[in-house]
Amino acid sequence: MSKELVVLGLLALAGFLGGGVYSTWKTARGLSVVLAVLTALALGGVLLWLL
């Protein structure tokens, strides 16, 4: 699997999770915080993969 595909996949996952954070913030704050942590991990994975 090429490096660019992995980066794009992780960015897409981070975007999907970020949308989940936005949509659940007012109703389920606990779930929203978990999704925010997973979003940060996905973005961190992108940075580590690029380095």
C-alpha positions in Angstrom: 0.0 0.0 0.0 1.5 3.3 -1.0 2.3 6.0 1.5 -0.2 8.5 0.0 -3.1 6.1 0.3 -2.5 5.5 4.0 -2.3 9.2 4.6 -5.5 9.9 2.7 -7.3 7.1 4.5 -6.2 8.4 7.9 -7.3 11.9 6.9 -10.7 10.6 5.8 -11.1 8.7 9.1 -10.1 11.9 11.0 -12.7 13.9 9.1 -15.4 11.3 9.7 -14.6 11.2 13.4 -14.5 15.0 13.6 -17.9 15.1 12.1 -19.1 12.7 14.8 -17.6 15.0 17.4 -19.5 18.0 16.0 -22.8 16.1 15.7 -22.8 14.5 19.2 -21.4 17.4 21.2 -24.8 18.7 22.5 -26.4 15.3 23.2 -23.6 12.9 24.3 -20.6 14.8 25.6 -18.8 11.6 26.8 -19.0 10.0 23.4 -18.0 13.3 21.8 -14.8 13.4 23.9 -13.9 9.8 23.0 -14.4 10.6 19.3 -12.2 13.7 19.7 -9.4 11.6 21.2 -9.7 9.2 18.3 -9.6 12.1 15.9 -6.5 13.4 17.5 -4.9 9.9 17.3 -5.8 9.6 13.6 -4.2 13.0 12.9 -1.2 12.1 14.9 -0.9 8.9 12.8 -0.9 11.0 9.7 1.9 13.2 11.0 4.0 10.2 12.1 3.4 8.4 8.8 4.6 11.4 6.9 7.8 11.7 8.9 
